[in-house]
Amino acid sequence: MTSTPAARDHFISGPRSDHIRTLHRRLVGRVTSSYAAAVWFVVQLTDLVTPVLGLPDGLLPLVFIIGLVGFHLVLALICIYEMATSEKSSDQQVD
């Protein structure tokens, strides 16, 4: 079942709907999904390698927590980048 933009907009309504649509258009979704896939891969790799190399069992939760903290950092940085580029493009349109 594929969803069209009109069908998706039907479910996204309210005061935040413009903000959510803007995030879908920008890099935020692509960057966060790429980061989530990379963290998932690293966690899976850590789970496989830890017993083979005799590493401590506490390493897997540590890698997961670092991934979660990094996710918030990446999300903040990409939002700052998007705001800076949108301000720059609006400044260029005014000139």
N, CA, C and O atoms as CSV, one atom per row, in Angstrom:
chain,resi,resn,atom,element,x,y,z
A,1,MET,N,N,0.838,-1.174,0.000
A,1,MET,CA,C,0.000,0.000,0.000
A,1,MET,C,C,0.884,1.238,0.000
A,1,MET,O,O,1.634,1.474,0.947
A,2,THR,N,N,0.795,2.010,-1.043
A,2,THR,CA,C,1.603,3.221,-1.132
A,2,THR,C,C,0.752,4.408,-0.724
A,2,THR,O,O,-0.454,4.446,-0.966
A,3,SER,N,N,1.399,5.366,-0.107
A,3,SER,CA,C,0.670,6.551,0.314
A,3,SER,C,C,1.077,7.723,-0.560
A,3,SER,O,O,2.257,7.923,-0.845
A,4,THR,N,N,0.120,8.466,-0.967
A,4,THR,CA,C,0.371,9.656,-1.761
A,4,THR,C,C,0.558,10.842,-0.823
A,4,THR,O,O,0.146,10.774,0.335
A,5,PRO,N,N,1.166,11.924,-1.292
A,5,PRO,CA,C,1.315,13.100,-0.432
A,5,PRO,C,C,-0.020,13.619,0.100
A,5,PRO,O,O,-0.092,14.092,1.234
A,6,ALA,N,N,-1.077,13.533,-0.712
A,6,ALA,CA,C,-2.385,14.004,-0.256
A,6,ALA,C,C,-2.908,13.131,0.877
A,6,ALA,O,O,-3.481,13.637,1.841
A,7,ALA,N,N,-2.708,11.804,0.761
A,7,ALA,CA,C,-3.153,10.908,1.827
A,7,ALA,C,C,-2.336,11.117,3.086
A,7,ALA,O,O,-2.867,11.039,4.194
A,8,ARG,N,N,-1.069,11.377,2.926
A,8,ARG,CA,C,-0.215,11.618,4.082
A,8,ARG,C,C,-0.597,12.931,4.762
A,8,ARG,O,O,-0.589,13.019,5.989
A,9,ASP,N,N,-0.930,13.943,3.974
A,9,ASP,CA,C,-1.327,15.228,4.533
A,9,ASP,C,C,-2.639,15.136,5.288
A,9,ASP,O,O,-2.890,15.923,6.200
A,10,HIS,N,N,-3.480,14.179,4.915
A,10,HIS,CA,C,-4.749,14.002,5.612
A,10,HIS,C,C,-4.514,13.625,7.068
A,10,HIS,O,O,-5.255,14.062,7.948
A,11,PHE,N,N,-3.487,12.816,7.329
A,11,PHE,CA,C,-3.207,12.376,8.688
A,11,PHE,C,C,-2.369,13.389,9.460
A,11,PHE,O,O,-2.358,13.368,10.691
A,12,ILE,N,N,-1.677,14.266,8.764
A,12,ILE,CA,C,-0.863,15.288,9.422
A,12,ILE,C,C,-1.654,16.586,9.386
A,12,ILE,O,O,-1.694,17.265,8.360
A,13,SER,N,N,-2.270,16.927,10.480
A,13,SER,CA,C,-3.013,18.177,10.538
A,13,SER,C,C,-2.802,18.811,11.893
A,13,SER,O,O,-2.371,18.156,12.841
A,14,GLY,N,N,-3.103,20.066,11.973
A,14,GLY,CA,C,-2.931,20.766,13.231
A,14,GLY,C,C,-1.850,21.818,13.118
A,14,GLY,O,O,-1.333,22.071,12.030
A,15,PRO,N,N,-1.506,22.431,14.240
A,15,PRO,CA,C,-0.546,23.536,14.196
A,15,PRO,C,C,0.868,23.117,13.822
A,15,PRO,O,O,1.646,23.944,13.347
A,16,ARG,N,N,1.210,21.869,14.024
A,16,ARG,CA,C,2.565,21.410,13.705
A,16,ARG,C,C,2.681,20.835,12.307
A,16,ARG,O,O,3.769,20.421,11.905
A,17,SER,N,N,1.606,20.798,11.565
A,17,SER,CA,C,1.621,20.114,10.275
A,17,SER,C,C,2.598,20.753,9.292
A,17,SER,O,O,3.281,20.034,8.563
A,18,ASP,N,N,2.682,22.076,9.253
A,18,ASP,CA,C,3.626,22.726,8.340
A,18,ASP,C,C,5.061,22.388,8.712
A,18,ASP,O,O,5.898,22.162,7.839
A,19,HIS,N,N,5.340,22.354,9.997
A,19,HIS,CA,C,6.690,22.023,10.468
A,19,HIS,C,C,7.047,20.587,10.094
A,19,HIS,O,O,8.170,20.326,9.661
A,20,ILE,N,N,6.124,19.667,10.253
A,20,ILE,CA,C,6.382,18.261,9.925
A,20,ILE,C,C,6.589,18.102,8.425
A,20,ILE,O,O,7.489,17.376,8.002
A,21,ARG,N,N,5.772,18.766,7.617
A,21,ARG,CA,C,5.958,18.694,6.158
A,21,ARG,C,C,7.305,19.268,5.736
A,21,ARG,O,O,7.950,18.749,4.825
A,22,THR,N,N,7.728,20.345,6.404
A,22,THR,CA,C,9.019,20.949,6.096
A,22,THR,C,C,10.148,19.979,6.423
A,22,THR,O,O,11.095,19.852,5.647
A,23,LEU,N,N,10.063,19.299,7.554
A,23,LEU,CA,C,11.095,18.333,7.927
A,23,LEU,C,C,11.157,17.173,6.937
A,23,LEU,O,O,12.241,16.664,6.651
A,24,HIS,N,N,10.019,16.755,6.418
A,24,HIS,CA,C,10.010,15.668,5.439
A,24,HIS,C,C,10.713,16.082,4.153
A,24,HIS,O,O,11.366,15.261,3.509
A,25,ARG,N,N,10.582,17.350,3.777
A,25,ARG,CA,C,11.209,17.819,2.548
A,25,ARG,C,C,12.707,17.986,2.681
A,25,ARG,O,O,13.425,17.883,1.686
A,26,ARG,N,N,13.183,18.232,3.847
A,26,ARG,CA,C,14.592,18.576,4.047
A,26,ARG,C,C,15.442,17.346,4.333
A,26,ARG,O,O,14.980,16.209,4.232
A,27,LEU,N,N,16.681,17.598,4.686
A,27,LEU,CA,C,17.647,16.529,4.939
A,27,LEU,C,C,17.430,15.793,6.249
A,27,LEU,O,O,18.011,14.726,6.447
A,28,VAL,N,N,16.622,16.321,7.143
A,28,VAL,CA,C,16.519,15.773,8.489
A,28,VAL,C,C,16.142,14.293,8.453
A,28,VAL,O,O,16.762,13.478,9.137
A,29,GLY,N,N,15.156,13.952,7.680
A,29,GLY,CA,C,14.717,12.555,7.609
A,29,GLY,C,C,15.776,11.626,7.052
A,29,GLY,O,O,15.979,10.523,7.559
A,30,ARG,N,N,16.448,12.077,6.008
A,30,ARG,CA,C,17.477,11.236,5.390
A,30,ARG,C,C,18.679,11.047,6.307
A,30,ARG,O,O,19.221,9.947,6.414
A,31,VAL,N,N,19.090,12.124,6.968
A,31,VAL,CA,C,20.261,12.035,7.839
A,31,VAL,C,C,19.959,11.183,9.063
A,31,VAL,O,O,20.770,10.339,9.444
A,32,THR,N,N,18.801,11.394,9.685
A,32,THR,CA,C,18.478,10.624,10.883
A,32,THR,C,C,18.261,9.150,10.567
A,32,THR,O,O,18.649,8.291,11.358
A,33,SER,N,N,17.649,8.842,9.430
A,33,SER,CA,C,17.469,7.431,9.093
A,33,SER,C,C,18.809,6.784,8.745
A,33,SER,O,O,19.025,5.615,9.067
A,34,SER,N,N,19.702,7.511,8.100
A,34,SER,CA,C,21.037,6.967,7.812
A,34,SER,C,C,21.816,6.734,9.098
A,34,SER,O,O,22.493,5.717,9.244
A,35,TYR,N,N,21.719,7.682,10.031
A,35,TYR,CA,C,22.408,7.532,11.311
A,35,TYR,C,C,21.839,6.344,12.090
A,35,TYR,O,O,22.591,5.567,12.679
A,36,ALA,N,N,20.520,6.206,12.090
A,36,ALA,CA,C,19.900,5.086,12.802
A,36,ALA,C,C,20.348,3.751,12.207
A,36,ALA,O,O,20.600,2.799,12.945
A,37,ALA,N,N,20.448,3.675,10.883
A,37,ALA,CA,C,20.911,2.444,10.241
A,37,ALA,C,C,22.369,2.158,10.601
A,37,ALA,O,O,22.737,1.007,10.836
A,38,ALA,N,N,23.192,3.194,10.644
A,38,ALA,CA,C,24.600,3.015,10.997
A,38,ALA,C,C,24.752,2.563,12.446
A,38,ALA,O,O,25.564,1.686,12.741
A,39,VAL,N,N,23.971,3.157,13.352
A,39,VAL,CA,C,24.034,2.748,14.766
A,39,VAL,C,C,23.554,1.310,14.921
A,39,VAL,O,O,24.144,0.538,15.677
A,40,TRP,N,N,22.492,0.945,14.214
A,40,TRP,CA,C,22.004,-0.434,14.275
A,40,TRP,C,C,23.100,-1.404,13.821
A,40,TRP,O,O,23.312,-2.443,14.447
A,41,PHE,N,N,23.794,-1.062,12.731
A,41,PHE,CA,C,24.868,-1.912,12.234
A,41,PHE,C,C,25.988,-2.046,13.266
A,41,PHE,O,O,26.491,-3.145,13.498
A,42,VAL,N,N,26.378,-0.933,13.882
A,42,VAL,CA,C,27.463,-0.962,14.877
A,42,VAL,C,C,27.051,-1.775,16.103
A,42,VAL,O,O,27.865,-2.519,16.649
A,43,VAL,N,N,25.804,-1.643,16.539
A,43,VAL,CA,C,25.322,-2.423,17.689
A,43,VAL,C,C,25.319,-3.914,17.341
A,43,VAL,O,O,25.726,-4.736,18.161
A,44,GLN,N,N,24.869,-4.268,16.146
A,44,GLN,CA,C,24.872,-5.673,15.739
A,44,GLN,C,C,26.288,-6.224,15.638
A,44,GLN,O,O,26.558,-7.352,16.051
A,45,LEU,N,N,27.180,-5.424,15.090
A,45,LEU,CA,C,28.577,-5.841,14.979
A,45,LEU,C,C,29.201,-6.025,16.358
A,45,LEU,O,O,29.948,-6.977,16.586
A,46,THR,N,N,28.896,-5.117,17.270
A,46,THR,CA,C,29.406,-5.221,18.639
A,46,THR,C,C,28.871,-6.473,19.311
A,46,THR,O,O,29.601,-7.150,20.036
A,47,ASP,N,N,27.608,-6.785,19.079
A,47,ASP,CA,C,27.003,-7.983,19.665
A,47,ASP,C,C,27.670,-9.252,19.143
A,47,ASP,O,O,27.808,-10.227,19.882
A,48,LEU,N,N,28.082,-9.247,17.885
A,48,LEU,CA,C,28.745,-10.426,17.314
A,48,LEU,C,C,30.202,-10.552,17.753
A,48,LEU,O,O,30.684,-11.658,18.000
A,49,VAL,N,N,30.902,-9.426,17.851
A,49,VAL,CA,C,32.339,-9.446,18.085
A,49,VAL,C,C,32.695,-9.550,19.568
A,49,VAL,O,O,33.749,-10.085,19.910
A,50,THR,N,N,31.841,-9.052,20.442
A,50,THR,CA,C,32.145,-9.016,21.878
A,50,THR,C,C,32.499,-10.390,22.450
A,50,THR,O,O,33.525,-10.500,23.121
A,51,PRO,N,N,31.711,-11.437,22.225
A,51,PRO,CA,C,32.084,-12.737,22.809
A,51,PRO,C,C,33.332,-13.350,22.168
A,51,PRO,O,O,34.108,-14.032,22.837
A,52,VAL,N,N,33.519,-13.103,20.874
A,52,VAL,CA,C,34.655,-13.694,20.161
A,52,VAL,C,C,35.970,-13.106,20.670
A,52,VAL,O,O,36.951,-13.827,20.849
A,53,LEU,N,N,35.985,-11.806,20.899
A,53,LEU,CA,C,37.206,-11.139,21.344
A,53,LEU,C,C,37.356,-11.123,22.860
A,53,LEU,O,O,38.368,-10.651,23.378
A,54,GLY,N,N,36.361,-11.631,23.570
A,54,GLY,CA,C,36.427,-11.672,25.020
A,54,GLY,C,C,36.284,-10.299,25.663
A,54,GLY,O,O,36.829,-10.054,26.740
A,55,LEU,N,N,35.562,-9.418,25.014
A,55,LEU,CA,C,35.344,-8.081,25.554
A,55,LEU,C,C,34.273,-8.132,26.648
A,55,LEU,O,O,33.471,-9.065,26.673
A,56,PRO,N,N,34.245,-7.159,27.542
A,56,PRO,CA,C,33.266,-7.195,28.637
A,56,PRO,C,C,31.829,-7.083,28.128
A,56,PRO,O,O,31.570,-6.487,27.082
A,57,ASP,N,N,30.903,-7.666,28.885
A,57,ASP,CA,C,29.491,-7.667,28.493
A,57,ASP,C,C,28.867,-6.275,28.553
A,57,ASP,O,O,27.852,-6.032,27.900
A,58,GLY,N,N,29.439,-5.377,29.308
A,58,GLY,CA,C,28.905,-4.032,29.423
A,58,GLY,C,C,29.182,-3.162,28.213
A,58,GLY,O,O,28.741,-2.014,28.163
A,59,LEU,N,N,29.902,-3.688,27.243
A,59,LEU,CA,C,30.241,-2.895,26.070
A,59,LEU,C,C,29.028,-2.639,25.178
A,59,LEU,O,O,28.895,-1.549,24.622
A,60,LEU,N,N,28.155,-3.611,25.034
A,60,LEU,CA,C,26.995,-3.452,24.165
A,60,LEU,C,C,26.056,-2.343,24.653
A,60,LEU,O,O,25.669,-1.497,23.848
A,61,PRO,N,N,25.673,-2.310,25.936
A,61,PRO,CA,C,24.841,-1.173,26.379
A,61,PRO,C,C,25.558,0.167,26.235
A,61,PRO,O,O,24.918,1.180,25.953
A,62,LEU,N,N,26.859,0.185,26.424
A,62,LEU,CA,C,27.625,1.415,26.275
A,62,LEU,C,C,27.582,1.913,24.832
A,62,LEU,O,O,27.400,3.107,24.592
A,63,VAL,N,N,27.745,1.019,23.887
A,63,VAL,CA,C,27.680,1.391,22.470
A,63,VAL,C,C,26.287,1.902,22.128
A,63,VAL,O,O,26.144,2.869,21.380
A,64,PHE,N,N,25.262,1.258,22.673
A,64,PHE,CA,C,23.894,1.683,22.413
A,64,PHE,C,C,23.629,3.081,22.987
A,64,PHE,O,O,23.007,3.914,22.327
A,65,ILE,N,N,24.095,3.337,24.201
A,65,ILE,CA,C,23.899,4.643,24.836
A,65,ILE,C,C,24.658,5.728,24.071
A,65,ILE,O,O,24.141,6.828,23.876
A,66,ILE,N,N,25.871,5.425,23.642
A,66,ILE,CA,C,26.626,6.390,22.837
A,66,ILE,C,C,25.886,6.681,21.534
A,66,ILE,O,O,25.860,7.821,21.071
A,67,GLY,N,N,25.293,5.659,20.951
A,67,GLY,CA,C,24.499,5.857,19.736
A,67,GLY,C,C,23.296,6.745,19.969
A,67,GLY,O,O,22.979,7.593,19.135
A,68,LEU,N,N,22.620,6.560,21.099
A,68,LEU,CA,C,21.460,7.401,21.417
A,68,LEU,C,C,21.860,8.853,21.655
A,68,LEU,O,O,21.197,9.770,21.170
A,69,VAL,N,N,22.925,9.058,22.388
A,69,VAL,CA,C,23.407,10.425,22.628
A,69,VAL,C,C,23.848,11.057,21.314
A,69,VAL,O,O,23.561,12.226,21.055
A,70,GLY,N,N,24.535,10.296,20.500
A,70,GLY,CA,C,24.968,10.802,19.204
A,70,GLY,C,C,23.799,11.124,18.287
A,70,GLY,O,O,23.877,12.053,17.483
A,71,PHE,N,N,22.718,10.365,18.402
A,71,PHE,CA,C,21.533,10.627,17.593
A,71,PHE,C,C,20.977,12.013,17.883
A,71,PHE,O,O,20.631,12.757,16.966
A,72,HIS,N,N,20.893,12.351,19.157
A,72,HIS,CA,C,20.390,13.671,19.525
A,72,HIS,C,C,21.352,14.775,19.056
A,72,HIS,O,O,20.919,15.847,18.633
A,73,LEU,N,N,22.633,14.503,19.135
A,73,LEU,CA,C,23.620,15.471,18.668
A,73,LEU,C,C,23.500,15.681,17.155
A,73,LEU,O,O,23.509,16.817,16.680
A,74,VAL,N,N,23.389,14.598,16.413
A,74,VAL,CA,C,23.245,14.688,14.958
A,74,VAL,C,C,21.945,15.401,14.598
A,74,VAL,O,O,21.921,16.218,13.678
A,75,LEU,N,N,20.876,15.102,15.309
A,75,LEU,CA,C,19.598,15.752,15.049
A,75,LEU,C,C,19.689,17.258,15.290
A,75,LEU,O,O,19.177,18.047,14.495
A,76,ALA,N,N,20.337,17.655,16.377
A,76,ALA,CA,C,20.502,19.087,16.665
A,76,ALA,C,C,21.367,19.749,15.599
A,76,ALA,O,O,21.044,20.841,15.131
A,77,LEU,N,N,22.457,19.103,15.213
A,77,LEU,CA,C,23.350,19.694,14.213
A,77,LEU,C,C,22.679,19.829,12.851
A,77,LEU,O,O,22.863,20.838,12.169
A,78,ILE,N,N,21.911,18.835,12.450
A,78,ILE,CA,C,21.265,18.920,11.138
A,78,ILE,C,C,20.165,19.979,11.149
A,78,ILE,O,O,19.939,20.645,10.139
A,79,CYS,N,N,19.483,20.141,12.277
A,79,CYS,CA,C,18.478,21.204,12.369
A,79,CYS,C,C,19.138,22.576,12.311
A,79,CYS,O,O,18.626,23.481,11.653
A,80,ILE,N,N,20.269,22.738,12.994
A,80,ILE,CA,C,21.006,24.010,12.930
A,80,ILE,C,C,21.482,24.272,11.504
A,80,ILE,O,O,21.387,25.395,11.010
A,81,TYR,N,N,21.986,23.247,10.851
A,81,TYR,CA,C,22.442,23.389,9.466
A,81,TYR,C,C,21.287,23.794,8.555
A,81,TYR,O,O,21.430,24.682,7.715
A,82,GLU,N,N,20.146,23.138,8.729
A,82,GLU,CA,C,18.982,23.466,7.899
A,82,GLU,C,C,18.514,24.891,8.130
A,82,GLU,O,O,18.157,25.590,7.182
A,83,MET,N,N,18.512,25.332,9.400
A,83,MET,CA,C,18.094,26.715,9.680
A,83,MET,C,C,19.076,27.708,9.072
A,83,MET,O,O,18.666,28.737,8.534
A,84,ALA,N,N,20.369,27.406,9.155
A,84,ALA,CA,C,21.377,28.309,8.606
A,84,ALA,C,C,21.266,28.399,7.092
A,84,ALA,O,O,21.373,29.488,6.527
A,85,THR,N,N,21.052,27.272,6.431
A,85,THR,CA,C,20.945,27.304,4.972
A,85,THR,C,C,19.648,27.961,4.523
A,85,THR,O,O,19.624,28.626,3.487
A,86,SER,N,N,18.565,27.787,5.286
A,86,SER,CA,C,17.315,28.446,4.893
A,86,SER,C,C,17.409,29.948,5.103
A,86,SER,O,O,16.852,30.710,4.314
A,87,GLU,N,N,18.110,30.399,6.163
A,87,GLU,CA,C,18.303,31.829,6.371
A,87,GLU,C,C,19.194,32.417,5.281
A,87,GLU,O,O,18.963,33.528,4.805
A,88,LYS,N,N,20.218,31.649,4.894
A,88,LYS,CA,C,21.122,32.121,3.849
A,88,LYS,C,C,20.381,32.254,2.525
A,88,LYS,O,O,20.580,33.229,1.800
A,89,SER,N,N,19.525,31.280,2.201
A,89,SER,CA,C,18.794,31.352,0.940
A,89,SER,C,C,17.757,32.466,0.971
A,89,SER,O,O,17.505,33.098,-0.055
A,90,SER,N,N,17.144,32.722,2.141
A,90,SER,CA,C,16.181,33.819,2.210
A,90,SER,C,C,16.891,35.178,2.127
A,90,SER,O,O,16.338,36.132,1.580
A,91,ASP,N,N,18.120,35.267,2.671
A,91,ASP,CA,C,18.897,36.505,2.546
A,91,ASP,C,C,19.268,36.754,1.101
A,91,ASP,O,O,19.256,37.901,0.653
A,92,GLN,N,N,19.599,35.708,0.357
A,92,GLN,CA,C,19.970,35.872,-1.044
A,92,GLN,C,C,18.763,36.274,-1.887
A,92,GLN,O,O,18.910,37.005,-2.866
A,93,GLN,N,N,17.570,35.805,-1.519
A,93,GLN,CA,C,16.373,36.167,-2.268
A,93,GLN,C,C,16.015,37.635,-2.049
A,93,GLN,O,O,15.467,38.275,-2.946
A,94,VAL,N,N,16.316,38.172,-0.875
A,94,VAL,CA,C,16.015,39.559,-0.577
A,94,VAL,C,C,16.919,40.489,-1.362
A,94,VAL,O,O,16.478,41.541,-1.825
A,95,ASP,N,N,18.205,40.103,-1.521
A,95,ASP,CA,C,19.164,40.966,-2.231
A,95,ASP,C,C,18.876,41.085,-3.678
A,95,ASP,O,O,19.597,41.776,-4.396
